[in-house]
Amino acid sequence: MTRLLQLLHPYRRFVAILAVLLALAVPQGFAQQHSALIEGVDAIGITVSDMERAVDFYSKVLTFEKVSDTEFAGENYEHLEGVFGLRMRVVRMKLGDESIELTEYLAPKGRPIPVDSRSNDRWFQHIAIIVSDMDKAYAWLRRNQVEYASSGPQRLPDWNSKAAGISAFYFKDPDQHPVEVLQFPQDKGLEKWHRPTDKLFLGIDHTAIVVWDTDASLKFYRDLLGMRVAGESENYGTEQEHLNNVFGAHLRITALRGTSGPGIELLEYLAPRDGRPFPSDEHTNDIVHRQTVLLTRSADRAARSLSAAQVNFVSSGVVVNHIEQLGFTKAVVVRDPDGHAVEVEEK
């Protein structure tokens, strides 16, 4: 190739070099873009023990709006969720452009969240709700007597350029699921979080999950599913410790995004390394259960790739939803390397 380029006229040599570069670069990017198994995050699913109480909390305290309320039973849903004899009520709620799906198992009932759960346990997962004013949001949450998970709102320090100025606060919903409210400074976050508004709670920026090994999680979410890394930071210090309520907290944080919906944030505790592993016997009807719902153009193709990668399946296989009550035609539930549930849906 080098000898051939030397023999060409300078202009033709330039064209030839450009053609070689395009041949090497464009197909690779094109293939990466079009080979992604998933397109984005559709919703975050949360198992609850009392639907009326959960809907009341998310609607009255956090201003979510109910979109749908449906009850399900039958063999298809048993195969999808991996729970025999189930009857479940699913309420979809929306805040801004983003959605959650609350699920109450009317039968069989699952176990409550461990009372001694900590933010560095690997079953930890929260939704991060963006607020327009942290002081007003904190005052509102105090008036509604939420249970604290942080000691109070924390502003991340200026020395940490990738997180400087972010204000955040952790609290718990009625089932002990952690929730975060977060306010970005002007130089951070999506553009839509900075638009003028009279609303206090704006939408869901991401769902955060604790992982043991970021690189192993990236092989799943980035390399296998096709999400992109949108940002990285390393957070530590007294503010981070009091936000997570974990003494000595030192985190590697990796933000992932698809082409639509909220992001997924990987939280690896570099210290302390004493977070407990995901319960091996966890089921979708246990209250500790959350699942991130991802959109795909082909559930069958996704399932084949997930199976080839030896991913653990919750579902018995791809489930066809003929009546489309939950808004999808096919779906499968699997687990990521740490045990977090992921539902891949084809609309």
Residue pairs with C-beta under 8 A, 6 or more apart in sequence:
1 20
4 16
5 13
5 16
5 17
6 13
8 16
32 226
35 226
36 225
36 226
36 227
36 258
37 224
37 225
37 226
37 296
37 301
37 302
37 305
37 306
37 344
38 225
38 226
38 227
38 258
38 294
38 295
38 296
38 302
38 344
39 258
39 259
39 260
39 294
39 295
39 296
39 297
40 257
40 258
40 259
40 260
40 261
40 294
40 295
41 207
41 258
41 260
41 261
41 262
41 263
41 264
41 292
41 293
41 294
41 295
42 99
42 261
42 293
42 294
42 295
42 345
43 92
43 98
43 99
43 100
43 101
43 261
43 293
44 99
44 100
44 101
44 127
44 204
44 207
44 262
44 290
44 291
44 292
44 293
45 100
45 101
45 102
45 103
45 289
45 290
45 291
45 292
45 293
45 341
45 343
46 54
46 100
46 101
46 102
46 103
46 173
46 175
46 177
46 289
46 290
47 103
47 104
47 105
47 110
47 175
47 284
47 285
47 286
47 287
47 288
47 289
47 290
48 54
48 102
48 103
48 104
48 174
48 175
48 287
49 104
49 109
49 112
49 175
49 287
50 104
50 174
50 175
51 89
51 91
51 102
51 104
53 174
54 91
54 102
54 104
54 173
54 174
54 175
55 66
55 91
55 93
55 102
57 173
57 174
58 64
58 93
58 100
58 102
58 173
59 65
59 66
59 93
60 144
61 140
61 141
61 144
61 146
62 95
62 129
62 179
62 201
63 95
63 199
63 200
63 201
64 93
64 94
64 95
64 100
65 93
65 94
65 95
66 91
66 92
66 93
67 92
67 93
67 94
67 99
68 90
68 91
68 92
69 89
69 90
69 91
69 92
70 89
70 90
70 91
70 325
70 326
71 87
71 88
71 89
71 90
71 106
72 86
72 87
72 88
72 89
72 90
72 325
72 326
73 86
73 87
73 88
76 319
76 320
76 321
76 322
77 86
77 88
77 319
78 84
78 85
78 86
79 315
79 316
79 317
79 319
80 315
80 319
80 331
80 332
80 333
81 88
81 284
81 285
81 314
81 315
81 333
82 283
82 284
82 314
82 315
82 316
82 333
83 105
83 108
83 283
83 284
83 285
85 107
85 108
86 105
86 107
86 108
86 285
87 105
87 106
87 107
88 103
88 104
88 105
88 106
88 285
89 103
89 104
89 106
90 101
90 102
90 103
90 326
91 101
91 102
92 99
92 100
92 101
92 102
92 327
93 99
93 100
93 101
93 102
95 129
95 201
95 202
95 203
95 204
96 202
96 203
96 204
97 192
97 203
98 203
98 204
98 261
98 262
100 127
100 204
101 293
103 284
105 284
105 285
108 285
109 285
110 283
110 284
110 285
110 286
110 287
110 289
111 286
111 287
111 288
112 175
112 176
112 287
112 288
113 175
113 176
113 177
113 287
113 288
114 121
114 288
115 176
117 123
117 124
117 176
117 288
118 124
118 245
118 246
118 275
118 276
119 149
119 170
119 178
119 210
119 244
119 245
119 246
119 249
120 210
120 244
120 246
120 249
120 269
120 272
120 274
120 275
121 210
121 275
121 276
122 210
122 211
122 212
122 275
122 276
122 277
122 278
122 338
122 339
123 210
123 276
123 278
123 279
123 282
123 288
123 339
123 340
124 178
124 208
124 209
124 210
124 267
124 275
125 177
125 178
125 207
125 208
125 209
125 210
125 290
125 340
126 170
126 177
126 178
126 179
126 180
126 207
126 208
127 179
127 180
127 204
127 206
127 207
127 262
128 168
128 180
128 181
128 182
128 204
128 205
128 206
128 207
128 208
128 265
129 179
129 180
129 181
129 182
129 201
129 202
129 203
129 204
129 205
130 181
130 182
130 183
130 184
130 189
130 193
130 201
130 202
130 203
130 204
130 205
131 137
131 181
131 182
131 183
131 200
131 201
131 202
132 183
132 197
132 199
132 200
132 202
133 183
133 200
134 153
134 167
134 169
134 181
134 183
135 153
136 200
137 169
137 181
137 183
137 200
137 201
138 152
138 153
138 169
138 181
140 200
141 169
141 171
141 181
146 171
146 172
147 171
147 172
147 176
148 170
148 171
148 172
149 170
149 171
149 172
149 178
149 245
150 168
150 169
150 170
150 171
150 242
150 243
150 244
150 245
151 242
151 245
152 169
152 242
153 167
153 168
153 169
154 167
154 168
154 169
154 239
154 240
154 242
154 243
155 165
155 166
155 167
155 239
156 163
156 164
156 165
156 166
156 167
156 168
156 235
156 239
156 240
157 164
157 237
157 239
158 164
158 165
160 233
160 234
160 235
160 237
162 231
162 232
162 233
163 188
163 233
163 235
163 253
164 185
165 184
165 185
165 187
165 188
166 182
166 183
166 184
166 185
166 188
167 182
167 183
168 180
168 181
168 182
168 183
168 243
169 180
169 181
169 182
169 243
170 178
170 179
170 180
170 243
170 244
170 245
171 178
171 179
171 181
172 178
172 179
173 179
175 287
176 287
177 287
177 290
180 208
181 201
182 205
184 193
184 194
186 194
189 205
190 205
192 202
192 203
193 202
193 203
193 205
204 262
205 262
205 263
206 255
206 262
206 263
206 264
206 265
207 262
207 263
207 264
207 265
207 290
207 292
208 264
208 265
208 266
208 267
209 264
209 265
209 266
209 267
209 292
209 336
209 338
209 340
210 267
210 268
210 269
210 275
210 338
211 217
211 266
211 267
211 268
211 336
211 337
211 338
212 268
212 275
212 277
212 337
212 338
213 268
213 337
214 252
214 254
214 266
214 268
216 337
217 254
217 266
217 268
217 336
217 337
217 338
218 229
218 254
218 266
219 337
220 309
220 311
220 336
220 337
221 227
221 256
221 264
221 266
221 336
222 228
222 229
222 256
224 305
224 306
224 309
224 311
225 294
226 258
227 256
227 257
227 258
227 264
228 256
228 257
228 258
229 254
229 255
229 256
230 255
230 256
230 257
230 263
231 254
231 255
232 252
232 253
232 254
232 255
233 253
234 250
234 251
234 252
234 253
234 270
235 249
235 250
235 251
235 253
236 249
236 250
236 251
236 271
240 249
240 250
240 251
241 247
241 248
241 249
243 249
244 251
246 269
246 272
247 272
248 271
248 272
249 269
249 271
249 272
250 269
250 270
250 271
251 267
251 268
251 269
251 270
252 266
252 267
252 268
252 270
253 265
253 266
253 267
253 268
254 265
254 266
254 268
255 263
255 264
255 265
255 266
256 263
256 264
256 265
256 266
257 263
257 264
258 294
258 295
260 295
261 295
264 292
269 275
277 338
277 339
278 338
278 339
278 340
279 286
279 288
279 339
280 339
282 288
282 289
282 339
283 289
284 291
284 314
284 333
284 341
289 341
290 340
290 341
291 333
291 340
291 341
291 342
291 343
292 340
292 341
292 342
292 343
293 343
293 345
294 342
294 343
294 344
294 345
295 345
295 346
295 347
296 302
296 344
296 345
296 346
297 346
298 346
299 318
299 329
299 330
299 331
299 332
299 344
299 345
299 346
300 318
300 330
302 332
302 344
302 346
303 317
303 318
303 332
303 344
306 313
306 332
306 334
306 344
307 313
311 334
311 335
311 336
312 334
312 335
313 332
313 333
313 334
313 335
314 333
314 334
314 335
314 341
315 331
315 332
315 333
315 334
317 332
318 330
318 331
318 332
319 330
319 331
319 332
320 329
320 330
321 328
321 329
321 330
321 331
327 345
327 347
328 345
328 346
328 347
329 346
329 347
330 345
330 346
331 343
331 344
331 345
331 346
332 343
332 344
333 341
333 342
333 343
333 344
334 341
334 342
334 344
335 341
335 342
336 342
